[in-house]
Amino acid sequence: MSDENATQDLYTPAQSREHLDGYGIRDPLAHPNSAIVEDQLVDRYLAVLQNVYDPTTAERPDVLPGRAEQLEEVRRIAAVSATERHREALADGDMQTLKHLTGQQDQRADVSGMKAIGKIDQLINGPAPILVIIGEPGAGKTNFACMLAQRFVDDNPGTLVASNVRTLRETTGWTDKKGNERDGWTGGFPEFKEWLRHEGNPTRNEQTPKLGLLDELSSHAGGSGKAGQLTRKYMGPLVFKVRKFGGALIVIAHDEASIHPLLTRLGLVIKKTSKKKAVVYDRIVNGRPKGKRFEVEGIPPTDWRYDDKEETDWYWQNEEAEDDGSGLDETDVKQVAAWTMVTCRNAGLSTRQIAEYVPYGKSTVGNWLDDIDDGGEKADWVDTVDAIIA
């Protein structure tokens, strides 16, 4: 066998490792520990666990990682197996196993082409951008959101990334106030809020840059009944809290009508019209994007890894907990609601339409607006929100 062929033989195991870690063109069928765990029964156990693992069905999804390979038991099994394989490979001169263990990182996708898209970088300029992505199913919204997030992290090293996209591998670990290690998957509002404020009060404690990537929240929190009430109660305060903590936020929305006014007040609206094209707008008015800024064509695929067939989930309250665990500040709810009422009225919405964005009925909306016009307490609430989001 020639040296050239021998080199190619050694290269293939390293390529296999990159494929299993999700850096190949095709999605891997085997689990990441394949060819590392030698015991057939243990290897099969890990494979089955990968296939059936779904933390959203657990009583406490907030204490579980988003992916099975992040479970402490799986990590320990993989670490012990990798240590044994490494020691044996060095002793036996098994170069193919060593190449598989180390991988071939220079074969990972080259993302330098993204830097040529100056318009894309304009969207993530600044320390805490807020972006809303809308579009029809199949238009590549999640890919575009991940690509924007990737560019933001590239420009802001050390950023902590949290997401409700369970299969996203680029979320970053963090330690909660109880000392527990968390993997960056936030399946609902209570975990997202805990992640956002785990470093303490931003006025007294230095904050690590944070980026939240939230997918299809409104499609899991419908517009009617209890789910609709929770959406109206939590969505505005969620955005408000992100801004208070100086975090960046990328939200993939269900449609134009589901977007809270505070989102478009603080950020930009991006409508994906196809996988390669997007149009950037200033705002949403009466359920329609307005104030076209520019178009982006030739959008490249992201280098971030996730299952594009995943149906993301989200909940506003943990129904299994003794309390909802949200810790939502009612003052935030009221202040954001008052601000929302004024903003919606200025946009020409009726009291009935305004009630779709706040946790109050149209009669309460009318009474609050009268109090605001009279310079009452609720007018001060509006000023407070304006001061924070300015």
N, C-alpha and C positions, 0 to 999 in steps of 0.2 A: 504494500500500500504506500503511495507517495506521501510526502510530508503535507502536501496541499490537501489531500483527502483526509489525513489525520487531523489537520486543523479544523476542517469542516465537521468531522465527527465530534470534536470537542466543543465546537460552537453550538451544535444543536441542543444539548442539554441546557445551556444557558438561555437559549432562545425559548425553550420550554418553560423555564422558570418565569420569564417575563410574560409569557402567554397566560400562565396560571394566575399571575398577579393582576391580570386585566389590562396589560399593555399591548396585547396583540390586536390585529385587525378584527379577528373573530372573538366572540365572547367564549370564555372557557367553559367546558362542560364539567371538568374535574374540579375538585375543591383545591384550595391553595396548598394544602399539606400533602398532596399527592406526590409520591416518590420520596418523601421525607420520613413519613411514618411507615416503618417496615412491617410491623405486626398487622396481619391482614384483618383480624377482627377489629382492632382499634381503628385502622384506616377506614373500614366499612362503617363503623360507628360514627366517625367524623363525617363521612360522606352523607349518611342518612340524616344526621343532625343538621347539616347544611341545607338539605332539601326541605326539611319540615319546620325549621326554626322560624317563628313568627312572634316577636315580642308583643305585638299589638293585641294578642289574644290573652296575655297574662293579666293577673289581677293588678300587678304593679309594673307596668311597662316602663315607668320612669327610672327604675333601678336596673334595667337590662340594657345591654348595648344593641345597636341596630343590626349588627351582623354576627353570625354564629362564631366566626373566627376570632371575634373580640371577647368572647366569654373566657373568664379566667381559667376554667378547666381546659378549654381547647388550647389556650396560649401555653399553659404548662406542659401539656402533652406534646405540643409542637416543639417547644424549647428543649425538652429532654430528648426527643427523637432527633432533632437537628444536631444537638451536641454529640450524641452517639454516632450519627452518620459522619460528622465532621472528623471526629477522632479516628474512626475506622478508615476513612478515605485517606487521611494523611499517613496513617501507618501502612496502608496497602498501596499507596501511590495511585489511588483511584481518581484520576483527573476529571473524568466525566461527572462523577458525583460532586466533586469540589466546584466545578463550573455550574452545576445545577444549583448548589447551595448559594453561591455568590451572585448568580445571574449575569446578565449582560446589559448593564444600565445604559450604555451608549446606544443601544438599539431601541430605546423608548422613543415615542413619537416626538418629533421636532416641532415645537410650537413657535419657532422664531417668526413664521409667517404671520402670526397674529399681530406682531408689532407694526406691520405695514398698514394695519387698519387704524388710522389715526382717529377716525370718527368713533370707533368703539372705545378707544382709550379716553375720549372726551367724556364718555358716560360714567366712568369710574374715577374721574379726577376728584381730588379732594379727600379729606379724611373720613367722611361718613356719608357717602351717597345713598340715596334711597331710590330704587328702581322698581317699576311695576311692569311685568311682561304679560301681554294678552295675545290671543290668537286661537285659531281653530285647532282641534286635535290633529296631530301629525305635522304641525308646522315647525317643530323643533324648538319649542319653548324651553324645555328643561336643558337641552344641549346649550342653548344660547345663555341661559342663566348660569350654567356651570362655567361656560367660557368667560363670561363677565366676572364671575367670582374668582376664577383662576388668574385673570389679569390683575384684579384688585390685590390678591394675595402676593402675586409677583412684585407688585409695586409697594406693598406694605408687609415686609417680612415679619414673621412672628404672629400674624393675625390668627385668632382663634375662630374656627369655622364651625357653626352648628346648623343642622338641617333636619327637616322631617323626611327627607329622602333617605330611607333606611339603608339602601345599598350603596350610597355614596361613600367612597373609600377615603376621600380627602377631608372629611371632618377631622377636627383635632381634639385630642384628649384634654381633659381638664379635671381638677380636683374640687369636689364640692366642700361645703363648710363642715361636713362630718368626716372629711378625709377620704371619701370614697372616690376611686378613679372612674371617670365617665368618658364615653367615647365620642361625644359630639352629636349623637342622634337625639333629637328632641321630638318625641311623638305627639306632644301637645303643649298647650299654653303654660301649664305649671312648670314643666321642665325648661321650656324656653326662657321663662322669666327668671328661674333660678340660675340658669347659665348666664344670663345677661348681667345679673347683679351679684355674682359670686365673689367678685373682688371688692365688694363694699360700696359705700357711698362715693360717687364720682367726684363730689366736691372736696372729699378728704383723702381719697385713695387714688393713686395713679392706676389707670386702666390699660390693660392690654388691648390693642385693636381687636374689634369683634365684628364678624360678618355673619348675619343670619340669612340662610337661603330657604325660603318656605314655599312649598309647591302645592297649588290647588287647595288652599285653605277653604275657600268659599264652597267648593264642591262637596266638602265633607261637613259643612255647617250650613244647612239650607236656609232659605229665606223665610220660612214659616215655622210656627210652633216654638218649642223650647230651643231647638237648634238655632233658629233665626234670632230669637231673643238673646242668646249667648253671643252670637256673631255681632249683633248691634252693641252689646255691652262691652265686648272684649277687643274688637278689632281696632277701634280708635285708640284706647289706652295702650294696646300693644305697640302701635307705631309711636305713640307719645313717649312710652318708656324707652324704646330704642333710641329716640332722639335725646332724651335726658341723659342716657349713658354714653352718648357719642358713638353709637354703633352704626354700622352700615347694614342695609337691608335690601335684599332682592326678593320680591314676591311674585310668584306666578299665579295670576288670578284666573278665575273661571270664565269671566266675561266682563265687559265694561261696566255693567250695572252693579256688579258685586264689589266694586272698588270703593273703599271709604274715602271721603273727601280729604282727610288728613294725609292719606298716601299721596294723592296728586298735588296737594299743597306743598309737600316737602320734597317731592321727587319728580321724576319724568315717567312718562308712559311710553312703552315700546310695544308696538303691534307687530307680531311676526306674521308676515303674509305668506311666507314659504320657508323652507329649511335654509335657504341661502339669502333671504331678504327680510329686512325689518324697516319699519317707519317709526321715527321718534316724534312724540308729541309732548306739548307742555302740560296738558291737563285733560280731564274728562268733564264734559258739560252735558247734562241731561242724557247720560248713558252713551255719549259719543266722544271719540277723541278729537281734540281741538288744538289749534296752535302748532301746526306741523313745523318741525325744525329741519330735519333732513332724513334722507334714506340711506340705508346701509346695504350693500350688495356683496356677494361673495363671502358670506360669513363662514369661517372654517369650523370644523368639528372641534370640540373641546378635548383636552388631554385628560380631563378628570374622568374617573371611572364610576359607572353606576349602571344599573339594569334599566334600560329604557322601556321595559315592559312592566316595571313596578307600578302598582296602583298605590300611590302615597296615601297615608292616613293622617288625621289630625283630630284632636279633641280639645275642647275649651276647658273642660272640668274632668277630674278623675273621679268617676262615679263610685269606684271601689273604696276610695279613701274615706275616713271618718268625716273629714271636712274636705272641701274641694281642692285644697292644696294650692289654690291660685294665689292667695294673699293679695288679691286685687285691692288697691287703694280706692275706696269709694269716692274720695276727693278727686282722684284722677278721672274716674268715670263721669262725675258731674261736670268737672271743668271741661273735659273734652266734648261732652254732650252739648254744653252751652256754646262752645266754639263752633261745633258742627252745625248747630241750628242757625247761627248767624251766617256762616259760610254758605249753607244751602239756600237760605233765604236770599242772599245777595246774588245767587246763581239763578234765581227765579223759581225755586221749588215751593210748592204749597206745603202747609203744615202736615198734611197727610203724607206727602212724599218725603218730607224731612224725617218723619217718624220711622221711616225704613232704615235710617242710619243711626238711630239712638235708641236706648232701651226705655223709651217713654212713648205714650200715645199722643195723638194729634192735639188733644185738649191741653196736655201738659206742655207740649211744644209752644202752643199759642200763649199760655200763661208765662212761660219762661221768656219768650221774646218780648212780651210786654214789660217784664221786669228789667230786661236788658235795655230796652228803649228808655225806661225811666231812670236809668243809672243805678239800679239796685245791685245787690250782692252778686248776681249772676253776670253783670257787666264786668265786675272785677275778675271773675273766673275766665272770661274771654280774654281779658288783658293778660292774665297769667300765662295762658297757653300761647298767645302771640309772642310774649317775651321769650319763652323757652324755645319756640321753633324758629325764631327770627334768625 
